[in-house]
Amino acid sequence: MAHTKDMKLPPAEFQKSHVGRDDQLVGANTQRLLSAAVVSKGDDINDKVLLISSSNPKKGDWLLPKGGWENGEAVEKAVLREVIEEGEVKASLLHKLGDFEFTKGSTAYAYMAKSSKVYDDWAESIRYRI
């Protein structure tokens, strides 16, 4: 997408998606550690939430923004980075929702977040969002 001066773009550090798992943090049992977010337009859990399409178009799934966090990166920063990279949204964290495990053994640390800005183009703009 060609950028124009009127477009709302994320900061340069978020315009490229972090790809691969070489620099990602792993747990004591070598399970993948993930950050995840439920992003709403307001403070109320009954508000609309951000969903993104799966990176695998054959699945047809709609997901919450999530992904691994990098060595040396705080989980809170990883959550906000994933929200920008995958969902084109700047957000602020409201509170931690808890931790949960995926069937493949990964552990996700989930947060409730409130959106404050929607960008016109983003790192994973090939994905859809609702």
C-alpha positions as CSV (number, residue, x, y, z in Angstrom):
1,M,0.0,0.0,0.0
2,A,1.4,3.4,-0.9
3,H,1.5,5.7,2.1
4,T,0.1,9.2,1.9
5,K,0.8,12.1,4.3
6,D,-2.8,11.8,5.7
7,M,-2.5,8.1,6.6
8,K,-2.3,7.1,10.3
9,L,0.7,4.8,10.6
10,P,2.1,3.1,13.7
11,P,5.6,4.1,14.9
12,A,8.4,2.9,12.7
13,E,9.4,0.2,15.2
14,F,6.0,-1.5,14.7
15,Q,5.8,-1.2,10.9
16,K,7.6,-4.5,10.4
17,S,6.3,-7.8,11.9
18,H,8.5,-9.9,14.1
19,V,8.8,-13.2,12.3
20,G,10.2,-16.4,13.5
21,R,10.8,-17.9,16.9
22,D,14.5,-17.8,17.3
23,D,14.5,-14.8,19.7
24,Q,11.3,-15.7,21.5
25,L,11.1,-16.4,25.2
26,V,10.4,-20.0,26.3
27,G,9.4,-21.4,29.7
28,A,11.1,-23.8,32.0
29,N,9.7,-26.8,30.1
30,T,10.6,-25.2,26.7
31,Q,7.0,-24.3,26.1
32,R,6.4,-21.3,24.0
33,L,5.3,-18.2,26.0
34,L,2.7,-16.0,24.4
35,S,1.1,-12.7,25.0
36,A,-2.6,-12.2,24.1
37,A,-5.1,-9.4,24.4
38,V,-8.8,-8.8,24.4
39,V,-9.0,-5.3,23.0
40,S,-12.3,-3.3,23.3
41,K,-13.3,0.1,22.2
42,G,-14.2,1.1,25.7
43,D,-13.7,0.1,29.4
44,D,-16.7,-2.3,29.4
45,I,-16.3,-6.0,28.6
46,N,-19.6,-5.7,26.8
47,D,-18.1,-3.4,24.2
48,K,-17.0,-4.7,20.8
49,V,-13.7,-6.5,20.8
50,L,-11.0,-6.8,18.1
51,L,-10.7,-10.1,16.2
52,I,-8.2,-10.8,13.5
53,S,-8.2,-13.4,10.8
54,S,-5.8,-16.4,11.1
55,S,-2.5,-16.1,9.4
56,N,-3.4,-19.3,7.7
57,P,-6.2,-18.3,5.3
58,K,-7.3,-22.0,4.8
59,K,-8.4,-22.1,8.5
60,G,-10.9,-19.3,8.2
61,D,-10.6,-18.6,12.0
62,W,-11.1,-15.3,13.8
63,L,-8.7,-14.9,16.7
64,L,-7.6,-12.5,19.4
65,P,-4.2,-10.8,18.8
66,K,-1.5,-13.0,20.3
67,G,2.1,-14.0,19.7
68,G,5.4,-14.8,21.3
69,W,7.4,-12.3,23.2
70,E,11.1,-11.7,22.7
71,N,14.0,-12.3,25.0
72,G,14.4,-9.2,27.2
73,E,10.9,-7.9,26.4
74,A,8.3,-7.5,29.1
75,V,5.0,-9.3,28.5
76,E,3.1,-6.1,28.7
77,K,5.2,-4.6,25.9
78,A,4.8,-7.8,23.9
79,V,1.0,-7.6,24.2
80,L,0.9,-4.0,22.9
81,R,3.3,-4.8,20.1
82,E,1.2,-7.8,19.0
83,V,-2.0,-5.7,19.0
84,I,-0.3,-3.1,16.7
85,E,1.4,-5.7,14.4
86,E,-1.7,-8.0,14.0
87,G,-4.6,-5.7,14.6
88,E,-3.6,-2.2,13.4
89,V,-4.7,-0.8,16.8
90,K,-2.9,1.2,19.4
91,A,-4.1,0.3,22.9
92,S,-3.5,0.7,26.6
93,L,-3.6,-2.2,29.0
94,L,-6.5,-2.2,31.6
95,H,-5.7,-5.3,33.6
96,K,-4.4,-8.8,33.4
97,L,-7.0,-11.5,32.6
98,G,-5.0,-14.5,33.5
99,D,-2.8,-17.2,32.1
100,F,-4.0,-20.2,30.0
101,E,-2.5,-23.1,28.2
102,F,-3.0,-24.2,24.6
103,T,-3.3,-27.9,23.8
104,K,0.1,-27.8,22.1
105,G,1.7,-26.7,25.4
106,S,2.2,-23.0,24.9
107,T,1.2,-20.7,27.7
108,A,-0.5,-17.4,27.0
109,Y,-0.6,-14.4,29.3
110,A,-3.8,-12.5,28.5
111,Y,-4.6,-8.8,29.2
112,M,-7.7,-6.6,28.8
113,A,-6.9,-3.5,26.7
114,K,-8.7,-0.5,25.4
115,S,-8.1,0.8,21.9
116,S,-7.1,4.4,21.5
117,K,-6.2,4.7,17.8
118,V,-6.8,2.7,14.6
119,Y,-4.0,2.8,12.0
120,D,-4.6,2.8,8.2
121,D,-1.7,0.4,7.4
122,W,0.2,-2.0,9.6
123,A,2.8,-4.8,9.6
124,E,0.3,-7.7,9.0
125,S,-2.2,-5.8,6.9
126,I,-2.7,-8.9,4.8
127,R,-4.9,-10.1,7.6
128,Y,-8.5,-8.9,8.2
129,R,-9.9,-7.5,11.4
130,I,-13.4,-7.0,12.7
